[in-house]
Amino acid sequence: MFKIIVLASTRGTDLQAIIDEMKVGKMPGIELSAVISNKKNCYALKRAKEQGFETHFISQKGKTREEFDKQMAQIIKDKQADLIVLVGYMRILSPWFVREFKNKIINIHPATDIKKYGGAGFFGGNVHEAVLAANEKETGCTIHYVTEDVDTGPIIAQAKVKIEPGETVDTLKDKVQAEEKKLYPEVIRKLANKSL
């Protein structure tokens, strides 16, 4: 069994896409072992719990980044996870954590040019806003390995969308998220089957 653990801080729409594929038998041999969050009331936790998955909330209060990450790492090791999947996870992982799980952490970013539209401050709507402001003709999403520097890890896969005249941050977000929901389960499947 190929075990994944999801780290989430937001609504978990990509998490739902992964769960949906599991429910219809499109993720054979893949198990969602747990969902971990730094936000007690994030919808991703509620979503996972309601569908029968194990969830963990870890409080950040009074902890250094590394102390928090070590607590998280203990759960991941106990579950013997093969892959850590970031889904709207709004904390920067400590260098210790990234080294501890080298080449086992993947993230999705809502742009294809992650050099230009990645790094500190580039997340969610901010990315789409910047892409539109630059009059780009296309954008999309990128799944990459997580390294010590934000949004700089090796690219695993990308999906592209055309930017239409009159596009807004919200319409672009919807288009990109539609691609994310297809791409994330596909990449997890390929990593599980060692076909990437």
C-alpha positions in Angstrom: 0.0 0.0 0.0 1.3 3.5 -1.0 0.4 5.8 1.9 -0.1 9.5 1.5 -0.5 12.2 4.2 -2.1 15.5 3.3 -1.1 18.8 4.9 -3.8 21.4 4.6 -4.7 24.9 6.0 -7.6 25.9 3.8 -10.8 24.5 2.2 -9.2 21.3 0.7 -10.9 21.3 -2.7 -7.9 19.4 -4.2 -8.1 17.0 -1.2 -11.7 16.3 -2.1 -10.7 15.6 -5.7 -8.2 13.0 -4.4 -10.8 11.5 -2.1 -13.4 11.4 -5.0 -11.0 9.4 -7.2 -10.3 7.0 -4.3 -14.1 6.5 -3.8 -14.6 5.4 -7.4 -11.6 3.1 -7.4 -9.3 5.2 -9.5 -6.5 5.2 -6.9 -5.8 1.5 -6.5 -3.2 0.7 -3.9 -3.2 4.2 -2.5 -4.3 5.0 1.0 -5.0 8.4 2.6 -3.5 7.8 6.0 -4.2 11.2 7.6 -4.9 14.8 7.1 -2.9 17.2 9.3 -3.6 20.9 9.7 -2.2 23.9 11.6 -5.7 25.5 11.5 -8.2 24.0 14.0 -11.3 25.0 12.0 -10.1 24.6 8.4 -12.6 23.0 6.2 -10.1 20.4 4.9 -10.1 18.8 8.3 -13.9 18.8 8.6 -14.1 17.5 5.0 -11.7 14.6 5.8 -13.2 13.7 9.2 -16.8 13.6 7.8 -15.6 11.1 5.2 -14.0 8.8 7.7 -10.4 9.8 7.4 -8.0 10.3 10.3 -7.3 14.0 11.1 -4.8 15.8 13.3 -4.8 19.5 14.4 -1.4 20.7 15.7 -1.4 24.1 17.4 1.4 26.5 16.5 1.1 28.4 19.7 4.5 28.8 21.5 6.4 26.6 19.1 9.2 27.3 16.7 8.7 26.2 13.1 11.0 23.2 13.7 9.3 22.2 16.9 5.9 22.3 15.1 7.3 20.3 12.2 8.9 17.7 14.5 5.5 17.1 16.0 4.0 16.7 12.5 6.9 14.4 11.5 6.2 12.0 14.3 2.6 11.4 13.0 4.0 11.0 9.4 6.6 8.5 10.6 4.1 6.6 12.8 1.9 6.2 9.7 4.9 5.2 7.5 3.8 7.6 4.8 5.4 7.3 1.4 4.3 10.8 0.2 3.4 14.1 1.8 0.9 16.1 -0.2 0.5 19.8 0.4 -3.0 21.1 -0.4 -3.4 24.8 0.4 -0.9 24.4 3.2 -0.1 27.9 4.4 3.0 27.4 6.4 6.6 27.3 5.1 8.2 24.0 6.1 11.4 24.1 8.1 14.7 23.1 6.4 14.8 20.3 9.0 11.5 18.9 7.8 12.3 19.2 4.1 15.6 17.4 4.6 14.0 14.7 6.8 11.5 13.9 4.0 13.6 14.7 1.0 11.9 13.9 -2.3 8.8 12.8 -0.4 6.9 16.2 -0.3 5.0 17.6 -3.2 3.1 20.9 -3.6 0.8 22.4 -6.1 1.2 26.0 -7.2 -1.5 28.0 -9.1 0.8 29.1 -12.0 3.0 27.5 -14.6 5.8 30.1 -14.4 6.8 29.4 -10.8 10.1 31.4 -11.2 8.1 34.5 -12.0 4.9 33.9 -9.9 6.3 31.8 -7.0 8.0 32.4 -3.7 7.1 34.5 -0.7 3.8 36.3 -1.0 2.6 34.4 -4.1 -0.3 32.2 -3.1 -4.0 31.9 -4.0 -5.6 35.0 -5.5 -2.3 37.0 -5.4 -0.9 34.7 -8.1 -3.8 35.1 -10.4 -3.9 38.9 -9.9 -0.2 39.1 -10.8 -0.6 36.9 -13.9 -3.5 39.1 -15.1 -1.6 42.3 -14.3 1.2 41.1 -16.5 -1.2 40.4 -19.4 -0.1 36.8 -19.7 -1.8 34.8 -22.5 -1.8 31.5 -20.5 -1.2 30.2 -17.0 -2.1 27.0 -15.1 -0.8 24.9 -12.3 2.5 23.3 -11.4 3.1 20.3 -9.1 6.7 20.2 -7.8 8.9 18.6 -5.2 9.3 20.8 -2.1 12.9 22.0 -1.3 14.2 24.4 1.3 13.5 27.4 -0.9 9.8 28.2 -1.5 8.5 27.2 -5.0 11.9 26.3 -6.4 11.8 22.5 -6.3 12.0 20.2 -9.4 8.8 20.4 -11.5 6.9 17.1 -11.8 3.9 18.1 -13.9 2.0 21.1 -15.3 -1.4 21.8 -16.7 -2.1 25.0 -18.8 -5.2 27.2 -19.3 -5.7 30.0 -21.8 -6.4 33.5 -20.4 -9.5 34.9 -22.2 -10.2 38.6 -22.7 -12.1 40.0 -19.7 -10.8 37.2 -17.4 -11.0 38.1 -13.6 -9.2 36.7 -10.6 -12.2 34.5 -9.8 -12.8 33.1 -13.3 -9.1 32.4 -13.6 -9.0 30.7 -10.2 -11.9 28.5 -11.2 -10.2 27.4 -14.4 -6.9 26.7 -12.7 -8.6 24.8 -9.8 -10.4 22.6 -12.3 -7.0 21.6 -13.7 -5.5 21.1 -10.3 -8.3 18.6 -9.4 -7.4 16.5 -12.4 -3.6 16.8 -12.2 -3.0 16.1 -8.4 -4.7 12.6 -8.4 -2.9 11.8 -11.7 0.5 12.7 -10.3 -0.1 10.8 -7.0 -1.1 7.7 -9.1 2.1 8.0 -11.2 4.3 8.4 -8.2 2.7 5.4 -6.5 3.2 3.3 -9.6 6.8 4.7 -10.1 5.9 5.7 -13.6 7.2 9.3 -13.4 
